[in-house]
Amino acid sequence: MTNTIRRAFAALLTLTCLGALTAQAATGVQGPVPPAFQNRLMVGLFEEAGQNWMRDSNVPWDARYRYFTKGWADNWGYGAHDGSWAASFFTETKAQGYVPVVTYYQLFGEPGGGEQETLAKLKNASTMRSYFEDVKLLLQRAKAFGSPVILHVEPDAVGFLQFQTASNPNVPAAIASSGMPELAGLPNTVAGWSLAFLQLRKAVGANNVVLGLHISAWASGKDIAFNSLTDPLQPEVDKVVNFLKPLGLGTNVTGATYDVLVGDPLDRDADFYRLTQGADHTWDMSDAASLTLRSYNRYAEWLRLWNQTSGKRWMLWQIPLGNSNHLNINNSGGARQGYKDNRTEYFFGTSGDAHRRKFANVGVVALMYGAGAGGQSSYQNDQGTDGQPYLKQRAGTFLNAGGLGLPAAGTTLPPPGGGGSTDGGTVDAGTPPVDAGTPDGGTRPDGGTDGGTGSSDAGTPADPSKYGFESNAQGWSASGAALSAVSTTTAKAYAGTRSLAVPFNGTSGKGTVAVANAAVPSGKTVTFQLWLPTGSKITGVQPYTLEGASANWRWTGNWIAVGSLKAGAWNAITVKLPSGSTTPLYQLGVEFQTTGTWKGTVYLDAVSW
């Protein structure tokens, strides 16, 4: 091919792909947001069990992940084979205010070889029996835990299986013939291996577990991110989608599908590859970069095509932590040690807002940062040119401001400065908050006082709302490290004489106040009256609803930056249930994010719909 023809082909491909990006505005992002992601762009880190850097960082991280390798079930020989190590990781992570994420990486550690023997291991009935007994044990522990868990299934395994089966999902494997009763109805094929995770989740009843299917960018036989740059993307997406449909991406005998796709933008810092292997793994950060270059635009288009084709959203995982100020040396803990990359700077640098929105609009629901091997850059010592920890400072600013709400299916987020809310929250302008002047001296729209003196005026009518807390807490309770037990009080009242006191105990992180079995009709808007004290360290508030198993644990919520609310006054915040929502709700409540050591009390009243 001559250079002239090559350039013309590349230009045509770029125009074709740019046309696809333009079409995104018409079609919008596809698929529901799995409930664990709570309708906001989550940011998480890798951290081992027992470590406390995330907790002590005073950054309201959303998620915490770690690997579960062969031996986790008995703590690598230091405990009983009962999965208690997993239970400890779940409870420890939740206590710190994060969603636990399990990267399940056991298959490559099973006897019989490594990655190249993946298919051979699936053919061994004894291996599959012990392997899936451990998967079942993990799901049982997750069910007992009760709160959301994200289970990322076997990174790269289905990519290797596509290679080793020549893209034939019906190649024999020992799944039903493993002898596990729960798997008796599954096919003895490679597809059956992947379906077993869906089947075991159903058999155990672990409906709080979100299952993530790992998608390798090289699985089609062409590495779309780094090498095969002039090849059209859609045919490569289709090759992998067609292989994965019988593995749980499409309709199957379990009656369920995987909830989210998981991708890894790179497994080492880019300059590690350049310096040790002579390979160029740096992506062009320019928003005008051609889709035929190694660029974020090309990767985003690949994600978008997957989202449109599969109807699933994306979690980006094990994102390298290098920045341009690293020293390009092995990281042994000193300041700036590690290798250069730009994957933190792309999402959290000067254009980070626009880039986060771009990726949210192609289906990304979470950014999970972590080194994929020793010696790489890490968040503990990633000092930027300003002398500050790079990711901690910048992600902290983003998360403390309330983060970024995700677009609903069929829509896109507006560009920065386009008039849309950056946090996805809503404040009901129909009932404006009242400036109290002093924390206990304001007036309500009905003319009564806010009860700040401990008494109410004689003309105040009874509270007619669904939850007015006039006699007790009405089943509402608090959870999360930041909150202490709630109680009914006369210290404040929006209506009637009492409200629910929600005390913050000085612990940084998240806290939730909620009630079970609220009988909210389908499609209704729930209004909460919230009183915020002045000088608090609360950075975000999220009114939310959580539906039960029959609605696939659908979460509906909106993060609201506290800067948009009025301190020392009542604020009306709302959440609208989707059409066809189920009743009663599994949970109705308000989630808070706080930073620092602030202690104080927020008041909730007049919850109505």
C-alpha positions as CSV (number, residue, x, y, z in Angstrom):
1,M,0.0,0.0,0.0
2,T,1.5,3.4,-1.0
3,N,1.8,6.2,1.5
4,T,-0.9,8.2,-0.4
5,I,-3.4,5.3,-0.3
6,R,-2.5,4.6,3.4
7,R,-3.1,8.2,4.3
8,A,-6.4,8.2,2.4
9,F,-7.5,5.0,4.1
10,A,-6.6,6.4,7.5
11,A,-8.5,9.6,6.8
12,L,-11.6,7.6,5.7
13,L,-11.4,5.5,8.8
14,T,-11.1,8.5,11.0
15,L,-14.1,10.2,9.4
16,T,-16.1,6.9,9.8
17,C,-15.2,6.6,13.5
18,L,-15.8,10.3,14.1
19,G,-19.2,9.8,12.6
20,A,-19.9,7.0,15.0
21,L,-18.9,9.3,17.9
22,T,-21.4,11.9,16.6
23,A,-24.1,9.3,16.4
24,Q,-23.5,8.8,20.1
25,A,-25.2,12.1,20.8
26,A,-28.4,10.7,19.2
27,T,-28.3,7.2,20.7
28,G,-26.8,8.0,24.1
29,V,-25.2,5.6,26.5
30,Q,-26.8,2.2,26.8
31,G,-27.7,-0.1,29.6
32,P,-28.6,0.3,33.3
33,V,-26.1,1.4,35.9
34,P,-25.6,-1.6,38.3
35,P,-26.8,-0.7,41.8
36,A,-23.4,-0.9,43.5
37,F,-22.3,2.0,41.4
38,Q,-25.1,4.3,42.7
39,N,-25.4,6.4,39.5
40,R,-22.2,8.3,40.0
41,L,-18.7,7.9,38.5
42,M,-16.9,5.9,41.2
43,V,-13.2,6.2,41.9
44,G,-11.5,3.4,43.8
45,L,-8.0,2.0,44.6
46,F,-6.3,-1.3,45.2
47,E,-5.5,-1.9,48.8
48,E,-4.6,-5.0,50.7
49,A,-6.8,-6.2,53.7
50,G,-5.6,-4.7,56.9
51,Q,-4.0,-1.6,55.3
52,N,-5.4,1.9,56.1
53,W,-3.9,4.4,53.6
54,M,-7.3,4.9,52.0
55,R,-9.0,5.5,55.3
56,D,-6.3,7.9,56.5
57,S,-6.2,9.9,53.3
58,N,-9.3,11.9,54.1
59,V,-10.5,11.3,50.5
60,P,-14.0,9.9,50.1
61,W,-13.0,7.1,47.8
62,D,-15.9,5.0,46.5
63,A,-14.5,1.5,46.2
64,R,-11.6,-0.7,47.4
65,Y,-10.4,-3.7,45.4
66,R,-8.0,-6.5,45.9
67,Y,-7.1,-9.9,44.3
68,F,-8.5,-13.2,45.5
69,T,-6.0,-15.7,44.3
70,K,-5.8,-19.5,44.9
71,G,-5.7,-20.1,48.6
72,W,-7.9,-17.2,49.7
73,A,-10.6,-19.6,51.0
74,D,-8.4,-20.8,53.9
75,N,-6.3,-17.7,54.2
76,W,-3.5,-19.4,52.4
77,G,-3.3,-22.2,54.9
78,Y,-3.5,-20.0,58.0
79,G,-7.2,-20.6,58.7
80,A,-10.1,-22.8,58.2
81,H,-11.5,-23.4,54.7
82,D,-14.5,-21.3,55.4
83,G,-14.0,-18.0,53.6
84,S,-13.8,-16.0,56.7
85,W,-10.9,-14.0,55.2
86,A,-13.3,-12.7,52.5
87,A,-15.8,-11.8,55.2
88,S,-13.2,-9.8,57.0
89,F,-12.3,-7.9,53.8
90,F,-15.9,-7.1,53.2
91,T,-16.7,-5.8,56.6
92,E,-13.4,-3.9,56.9
93,T,-14.0,-2.2,53.6
94,K,-17.6,-1.3,54.4
95,A,-16.6,0.1,57.8
96,Q,-14.2,2.5,56.0
97,G,-17.0,3.7,53.7
98,Y,-16.2,1.8,50.5
99,V,-17.7,-0.8,48.2
100,P,-15.6,-4.0,48.2
101,V,-14.5,-5.1,44.8
102,V,-13.1,-8.7,44.4
103,T,-10.8,-9.4,41.5
104,Y,-11.2,-13.1,41.4
105,Y,-8.0,-14.5,40.0
106,Q,-8.0,-18.1,41.0
107,L,-8.1,-20.1,37.8
108,F,-4.5,-19.4,36.7
109,G,-3.3,-20.6,40.1
110,E,-5.1,-23.9,39.9
111,P,-2.9,-27.0,39.3
112,G,-1.9,-27.9,35.8
113,G,-0.1,-24.8,34.5
114,G,-0.7,-21.1,33.9
115,E,-2.5,-19.0,31.4
116,Q,-1.7,-21.1,28.4
117,E,-3.4,-24.1,30.1
118,T,-6.6,-22.3,30.8
119,L,-8.7,-24.5,28.6
120,A,-7.0,-27.7,29.8
121,K,-8.0,-26.8,33.4
122,L,-11.7,-26.4,32.3
123,K,-11.6,-29.9,31.0
124,N,-10.6,-31.4,34.4
125,A,-13.7,-32.3,36.4
126,S,-11.9,-32.5,39.7
127,T,-10.3,-29.1,39.2
128,M,-13.7,-27.6,38.2
129,R,-15.4,-29.1,41.3
130,S,-12.9,-27.6,43.8
131,Y,-12.7,-24.4,41.9
132,F,-16.5,-23.8,41.8
133,E,-16.8,-24.9,45.4
134,D,-14.6,-21.9,46.3
135,V,-16.7,-19.6,44.1
136,K,-19.8,-20.8,45.9
137,L,-18.2,-20.2,49.3
138,L,-17.3,-16.6,48.2
139,L,-20.9,-16.0,47.1
140,Q,-22.2,-17.3,50.4
141,R,-19.9,-15.0,52.3
142,A,-21.0,-12.1,50.1
143,K,-24.7,-12.9,50.7
144,A,-24.2,-13.0,54.5
145,F,-22.4,-9.6,54.2
146,G,-25.6,-8.2,52.7
147,S,-24.3,-5.0,51.2
148,P,-23.1,-4.6,47.6
149,V,-20.1,-6.5,46.4
150,I,-18.6,-6.2,42.9
151,L,-17.1,-9.5,41.7
152,H,-14.7,-9.1,38.8
153,V,-14.4,-12.5,37.2
154,E,-10.9,-13.8,36.2
155,P,-9.1,-11.0,34.3
156,D,-8.1,-12.1,30.7
157,A,-9.5,-15.7,31.2
158,V,-12.2,-15.4,28.5
159,G,-9.6,-13.7,26.2
160,F,-7.3,-16.7,26.5
161,L,-10.3,-19.1,26.1
162,Q,-11.3,-17.3,22.8
163,F,-7.7,-17.9,21.5
164,Q,-7.5,-21.5,22.8
165,T,-10.9,-22.5,21.4
166,A,-10.5,-20.7,18.0
167,S,-13.6,-18.6,19.1
168,N,-15.8,-21.7,19.6
169,P,-17.8,-21.4,22.9
170,N,-19.0,-25.0,22.5
171,V,-15.6,-26.6,23.0
172,P,-16.1,-29.3,25.7
173,A,-15.4,-28.5,29.4
174,A,-16.2,-30.3,32.7
175,I,-18.9,-28.0,34.1
176,A,-22.1,-30.1,34.8
177,S,-19.9,-33.2,35.0
178,S,-17.9,-31.5,37.8
179,G,-20.6,-33.1,40.0
180,M,-21.7,-29.8,41.7
181,P,-25.5,-30.1,42.0
182,E,-26.0,-26.4,41.3
183,L,-24.3,-26.8,37.9
184,A,-26.2,-29.8,36.8
185,G,-28.3,-27.9,34.2
186,L,-25.3,-26.1,32.5
187,P,-23.7,-27.2,29.3
188,N,-20.3,-29.1,29.5
189,T,-18.7,-26.4,27.4
190,V,-16.5,-23.3,27.7
191,A,-19.7,-21.3,27.7
192,G,-20.9,-23.3,30.7
193,W,-17.8,-22.3,32.7
194,S,-18.7,-18.6,32.5
195,L,-22.4,-19.3,33.0
196,A,-21.5,-21.1,36.3
197,F,-20.8,-17.8,38.0
198,L,-24.3,-16.6,37.1
199,Q,-25.9,-19.9,38.1
200,L,-24.1,-20.0,41.5
201,R,-25.1,-16.4,42.3
202,K,-28.7,-17.4,41.7
203,A,-28.5,-20.7,43.6
204,V,-26.9,-19.0,46.6
205,G,-29.3,-16.0,46.4
206,A,-26.4,-13.5,46.5
207,N,-28.4,-10.8,44.7
208,N,-26.2,-8.1,46.3
209,V,-23.3,-9.3,44.1
210,V,-22.6,-7.4,40.8
211,L,-20.8,-9.7,38.3
212,G,-18.2,-8.1,36.0
213,L,-17.0,-9.8,32.8
214,H,-13.4,-9.0,31.8
215,I,-13.0,-7.8,28.2
216,S,-9.4,-8.0,26.9
217,A,-8.6,-5.4,24.2
218,W,-6.6,-8.1,22.3
219,A,-9.2,-10.9,22.5
220,S,-10.3,-10.6,18.9
221,G,-6.7,-11.4,17.7
222,K,-5.9,-7.8,17.1
223,D,-4.6,-5.5,19.8
224,I,-6.9,-2.5,19.2
225,A,-5.2,-0.2,21.7
226,F,-1.6,-0.4,20.7
227,N,-0.9,-2.2,17.4
228,S,-3.8,-2.7,14.9
229,L,-4.5,1.0,14.7
230,T,-5.8,1.2,11.2
231,D,-8.2,-1.6,11.5
232,P,-11.9,-0.7,12.0
233,L,-13.1,-1.3,15.5
234,Q,-16.6,-2.6,15.1
235,P,-15.6,-5.9,13.4
236,E,-13.2,-6.6,16.3
237,V,-15.9,-5.8,18.8
238,D,-18.3,-8.1,17.0
239,K,-15.9,-11.0,17.0
240,V,-15.6,-10.9,20.8
241,V,-19.3,-10.1,21.5
242,N,-20.4,-13.1,19.4
243,F,-18.0,-15.4,21.3
244,L,-19.2,-14.0,24.7
245,K,-23.0,-14.1,24.1
246,P,-23.3,-17.8,25.0
247,L,-20.9,-17.1,28.0
248,G,-23.4,-14.8,29.7
249,L,-23.4,-11.6,27.7
250,G,-26.6,-12.7,26.0
251,T,-29.7,-14.7,26.8
252,N,-28.8,-18.1,28.4
253,V,-30.2,-20.9,30.5
254,T,-29.4,-19.1,33.9
255,G,-31.9,-16.4,33.1
256,A,-29.3,-13.7,33.9
257,T,-26.4,-11.9,32.3
258,Y,-23.3,-10.3,33.5
259,D,-23.9,-6.8,35.0
260,V,-20.9,-4.8,33.9
261,L,-17.9,-5.1,31.6
262,V,-14.4,-4.6,33.0
263,G,-11.5,-3.3,31.0
264,D,-7.8,-2.6,31.8
265,P,-6.4,0.4,29.9
266,L,-2.8,-0.9,30.7
267,D,-1.3,-3.2,33.2
268,R,2.0,-1.4,33.8
269,D,3.1,2.3,33.6
270,A,3.7,3.2,29.9
271,D,7.4,4.2,30.3
272,F,8.1,0.9,32.0
273,Y,7.3,-0.7,28.7
274,R,9.3,1.9,26.8
275,L,12.4,1.5,28.9
276,T,12.4,-2.2,29.5
277,Q,10.8,-3.5,26.3
278,G,11.1,-0.7,23.7
279,A,7.3,-0.7,23.3
280,D,5.2,2.5,22.9
281,H,2.2,2.2,25.2
282,T,1.6,6.0,25.7
283,W,-1.8,7.3,24.6
284,D,-2.2,10.7,22.9
285,M,-4.2,12.9,25.3
286,S,-5.4,15.4,22.7
287,D,-9.1,15.6,22.2
288,A,-8.4,16.1,18.5
289,A,-6.2,12.9,18.2
290,S,-7.0,10.7,15.3
291,L,-8.7,7.4,16.0
292,T,-5.9,5.7,14.0
293,L,-3.4,6.7,16.7
294,R,-2.6,5.3,20.1
295,S,-5.0,7.6,21.8
296,Y,-7.7,8.0,24.4
297,N,-10.1,8.9,21.6
298,R,-9.5,5.5,20.0
299,Y,-9.9,3.7,23.3
300,A,-13.1,5.7,24.1
301,E,-14.6,4.7,20.8
302,W,-13.9,1.0,21.4
303,L,-15.6,1.4,24.8
304,R,-18.5,3.1,23.1
305,L,-19.0,0.5,20.4
306,W,-19.0,-2.2,23.1
307,N,-21.6,-0.3,25.1
308,Q,-23.8,0.2,22.1
309,T,-23.4,-3.4,21.0
310,S,-23.8,-5.2,24.3
311,G,-25.9,-2.7,26.3
312,K,-23.5,-3.0,29.2
313,R,-21.6,-0.3,31.1
314,W,-17.8,-0.3,31.9
315,M,-15.6,-0.4,34.9
316,L,-12.0,0.5,34.1
317,W,-9.7,-1.4,36.4
318,Q,-6.0,-1.5,37.4
319,I,-5.4,1.9,35.8
320,P,-1.6,2.8,36.1
321,L,-0.7,5.6,38.5
322,G,2.3,7.1,36.8
323,N,2.4,10.9,36.0
324,S,4.9,13.0,34.1
325,N,6.8,13.9,37.2
326,H,7.9,10.3,38.0
327,L,11.6,9.5,37.9
328,N,11.3,6.4,35.6
329,I,13.0,4.1,38.1
330,N,11.8,1.1,40.1
331,N,9.5,2.2,42.9
332,S,10.8,1.2,46.3
333,G,8.8,3.9,48.2
334,G,10.8,7.1,47.7
335,A,9.2,10.3,46.5
336,R,8.5,10.3,42.7
337,Q,9.8,6.8,42.3
338,G,8.1,4.8,39.6
339,Y,7.5,5.2,35.9
340,K,5.9,7.9,33.9
341,D,2.4,7.5,32.4
342,N,-0.5,9.9,31.7
343,R,-3.5,7.9,32.8
344,T,-4.0,9.8,36.0
345,E,-3.3,13.1,34.3
346,Y,-5.9,12.4,31.6
347,F,-8.7,11.9,34.1
348,F,-7.6,14.3,36.9
349,G,-5.4,16.8,35.2
350,T,-6.3,20.2,33.7
351,S,-8.9,18.7,31.3
352,G,-10.0,16.0,33.7
353,D,-13.7,17.2,33.9
354,A,-14.2,17.0,30.2
355,H,-12.4,13.6,30.0
356,R,-14.4,12.1,32.8
357,R,-17.6,13.2,31.1
358,K,-16.4,11.8,27.8
359,F,-15.8,8.4,29.3
360,A,-19.0,8.5,31.3
361,N,-20.9,9.1,28.1
362,V,-19.4,6.0,26.5
363,G,-20.5,3.9,29.4
364,V,-17.8,4.1,32.1
365,V,-19.1,3.9,35.6
366,A,-15.9,3.5,37.7
367,L,-12.2,4.3,37.5
368,M,-10.2,1.8,39.6
369,Y,-6.5,2.7,40.1
370,G,-3.8,0.2,41.1
371,A,-0.4,-1.0,40.1
372,G,-0.4,-4.2,38.1
373,A,3.0,-5.3,39.2
374,G,5.8,-4.4,41.7
375,G,8.1,-1.5,40.9
376,Q,5.4,0.6,39.2
377,S,4.2,4.0,40.3
378,S,1.8,4.0,43.3
379,Y,-0.6,6.4,44.9
380,Q,1.4,6.5,48.2
381,N,4.3,8.5,46.6
382,D,3.1,9.9,43.3
383,Q,4.3,13.4,44.0
384,G,3.3,15.9,41.3
385,T,5.2,19.0,40.2
386,D,3.4,20.9,42.9
387,G,4.9,18.7,45.6
388,Q,1.5,17.2,46.5
389,P,0.4,13.6,46.2
390,Y,-1.0,13.6,42.6
391,L,-4.1,11.3,42.7
392,K,-4.9,11.9,46.3
393,Q,-5.1,15.7,45.9
394,R,-6.9,15.8,42.6
395,A,-9.4,12.9,43.1
396,G,-10.0,14.2,46.6
397,T,-11.0,17.6,45.2
398,F,-13.3,15.9,42.7
399,L,-15.0,13.5,45.2
400,N,-15.3,16.1,47.9
401,A,-17.2,18.3,45.5
402,G,-19.8,15.6,45.0
403,G,-18.3,13.8,42.0
404,L,-20.1,13.3,38.7
405,G,-23.6,11.9,38.2
406,L,-23.9,9.3,35.4
407,P,-26.1,9.7,32.4
408,A,-29.3,7.6,32.3
409,A,-29.7,5.1,29.5
410,G,-30.3,6.9,26.2
411,T,-28.8,10.2,27.3
412,T,-25.4,11.9,27.6
413,L,-23.9,14.3,30.1
414,P,-23.6,17.9,28.9
415,P,-20.1,19.2,28.2
416,P,-18.4,21.2,31.0
417,G,-20.0,24.6,31.2
418,G,-23.0,23.5,29.2
419,G,-25.5,24.2,32.0
420,G,-25.7,20.7,33.4
421,S,-25.1,19.8,37.0
422,T,-21.6,18.4,37.5
423,D,-22.8,16.2,40.4
424,G,-26.0,14.9,39.0
425,G,-28.0,16.1,42.0
426,T,-31.3,18.0,42.1
427,V,-32.6,20.6,44.6
428,D,-36.3,21.2,44.6
429,A,-36.7,24.9,43.7
430,G,-40.4,24.7,44.4
431,T,-39.9,24.7,48.1
432,P,-36.9,27.1,48.6
433,P,-34.8,26.7,51.7
434,V,-35.4,29.4,54.3
435,D,-32.5,31.4,55.6
436,A,-32.7,31.1,59.3
437,G,-30.4,34.0,60.1
438,T,-29.1,32.0,63.0
439,P,-29.0,28.2,63.3
440,D,-32.1,28.0,65.5
441,G,-34.1,31.1,64.6
442,G,-35.5,30.5,61.1
443,T,-39.1,30.4,59.9
444,R,-40.7,27.7,57.8
445,P,-42.9,28.3,54.7
446,D,-45.9,27.6,56.8
447,G,-45.0,30.5,59.2
448,G,-44.0,28.4,62.1
449,T,-40.5,28.3,63.7
450,D,-37.9,25.7,63.0
451,G,-38.0,24.4,66.6
452,G,-34.5,25.5,67.3
453,T,-35.3,26.7,70.8
454,G,-36.6,23.2,71.7
455,S,-40.3,24.2,71.5
456,S,-42.7,25.0,68.8
457,D,-45.4,27.6,68.3
458,A,-48.9,26.6,69.3
459,G,-50.3,27.2,65.8
460,T,-48.0,24.6,64.1
461,P,-50.1,21.9,62.5
462,A,-49.4,18.2,62.9
463,D,-46.8,16.7,60.5
464,P,-48.8,15.1,57.6
465,S,-45.8,13.5,55.9
466,K,-45.1,9.8,55.5
467,Y,-42.2,10.0,57.9
468,G,-42.5,12.9,60.3
469,F,-40.7,11.3,63.3
470,E,-43.3,12.8,65.7
471,S,-43.3,9.9,68.1
472,N,-40.3,7.7,67.2
473,A,-37.7,7.0,64.5
474,Q,-40.2,5.0,62.5
475,G,-37.7,2.3,61.6
476,W,-35.0,4.6,60.3
477,S,-31.4,3.7,61.3
478,A,-27.9,4.8,60.5
479,S,-25.0,2.8,59.1
480,G,-21.5,3.6,58.0
481,A,-18.4,4.8,59.9
482,A,-19.3,8.5,59.9
483,L,-22.7,8.2,61.7
484,S,-23.8,7.3,65.3
485,A,-27.4,6.1,66.1
486,V,-30.3,8.3,65.0
487,S,-33.1,9.4,67.3
488,T,-36.2,11.6,67.3
489,T,-35.8,15.1,68.7
490,T,-37.5,18.4,69.3
491,A,-34.3,20.3,68.6
492,K,-35.4,21.0,65.0
493,A,-38.7,20.5,63.1
494,Y,-39.7,21.4,59.6
495,A,-43.3,20.4,60.3
496,G,-44.9,19.3,63.6
497,T,-42.7,19.4,66.6
498,R,-40.0,16.8,65.9
499,S,-37.5,15.6,63.4
500,L,-34.8,12.8,63.1
501,A,-31.5,13.7,64.5
502,V,-28.6,12.3,62.5
503,P,-25.3,12.7,64.5
504,F,-21.9,12.7,62.8
505,N,-19.1,11.3,65.1
506,G,-16.0,12.8,63.6
507,T,-15.0,9.9,61.3
508,S,-14.2,10.7,57.7
509,G,-16.1,8.7,55.1
510,K,-19.7,7.8,54.2
511,G,-22.8,7.3,56.3
512,T,-26.3,6.3,55.4
513,V,-29.6,6.9,57.2
514,A,-32.4,4.8,55.8
515,V,-35.6,2.8,56.3
516,A,-36.7,-0.6,54.9
517,N,-40.0,-1.4,53.1
518,A,-41.1,2.1,52.3
519,A,-44.3,1.8,50.3
520,V,-43.5,4.4,47.6
521,P,-45.6,4.0,44.5
522,S,-44.0,3.5,41.1
523,G,-42.6,6.7,39.5
524,K,-43.2,8.9,42.5
525,T,-40.8,11.7,43.6
526,V,-39.7,11.5,47.2
527,T,-39.0,14.7,49.0
528,F,-36.8,14.9,52.1
529,Q,-36.4,18.0,54.2
530,L,-32.8,18.3,55.3
531,W,-31.4,20.8,57.8
532,L,-27.6,21.3,57.5
533,P,-25.6,23.1,60.3
534,T,-23.1,25.7,59.4
535,G,-19.4,24.8,59.4
536,S,-19.9,21.1,58.7
537,K,-17.4,18.9,56.8
538,I,-20.1,17.2,54.8
539,T,-19.3,17.4,51.1
540,G,-22.1,15.5,49.4
541,V,-25.6,14.3,50.1
542,Q,-27.5,11.7,48.1
543,P,-31.2,11.0,48.4
544,Y,-31.7,7.4,47.0
545,T,-34.0,4.4,46.7
546,L,-32.9,0.8,46.4
547,E,-35.3,-1.8,45.0
548,G,-35.1,-5.5,45.8
549,A,-34.2,-8.6,44.0
550,S,-37.3,-8.6,41.7
551,A,-35.9,-5.3,40.3
552,N,-32.3,-6.6,40.1
553,W,-31.4,-4.4,43.1
554,R,-31.9,-1.2,41.1
555,W,-30.4,1.9,42.8
556,T,-31.8,5.4,42.0
557,G,-30.0,8.4,43.5
558,N,-28.5,11.8,42.9
559,W,-25.4,13.2,44.5
560,I,-25.8,16.8,45.5
561,A,-22.8,19.0,46.3
562,V,-23.3,20.6,49.7
563,G,-22.2,23.9,48.2
564,S,-25.5,24.1,46.4
565,L,-27.5,23.7,49.7
566,K,-28.0,26.4,52.3
567,A,-26.4,25.9,55.8
568,G,-28.4,26.8,58.9
569,A,-31.7,26.1,57.0
570,W,-34.1,23.5,55.7
571,N,-33.4,22.2,52.2
572,A,-35.8,20.2,50.0
573,I,-33.9,17.4,48.2
574,T,-35.6,14.9,46.0
575,V,-35.2,11.6,44.2
576,K,-37.6,10.4,41.5
577,L,-38.3,6.7,41.1
578,P,-38.2,5.2,37.6
579,S,-41.4,4.2,35.9
580,G,-42.2,0.6,36.8
581,S,-40.4,0.7,40.1
582,T,-41.3,-1.9,42.6
583,T,-43.0,-1.4,45.9
584,P,-42.3,-1.7,48.8
585,L,-38.7,-0.5,48.4
586,Y,-35.9,-2.5,49.8
587,Q,-34.5,0.7,51.2
588,L,-35.2,4.5,51.1
589,G,-32.7,6.9,52.5
590,V,-30.0,9.6,52.3
591,E,-26.3,9.0,52.0
592,F,-23.7,11.5,53.3
593,Q,-20.1,12.0,52.5
594,T,-17.9,13.8,55.0
595,T,-14.3,14.6,55.4
596,G,-12.2,15.7,58.3
597,T,-13.0,15.2,62.0
598,W,-16.2,17.2,62.2
599,K,-18.8,16.3,64.8
600,G,-22.3,17.6,64.6
601,T,-25.9,16.8,63.8
602,V,-28.0,17.0,60.7
603,Y,-31.8,16.8,60.9
604,L,-34.2,15.0,58.6
605,D,-37.9,15.6,58.5
606,A,-41.1,15.5,56.4
607,V,-40.2,12.7,54.1
608,S,-43.1,12.6,51.6
609,W,-44.3,11.6,48.1
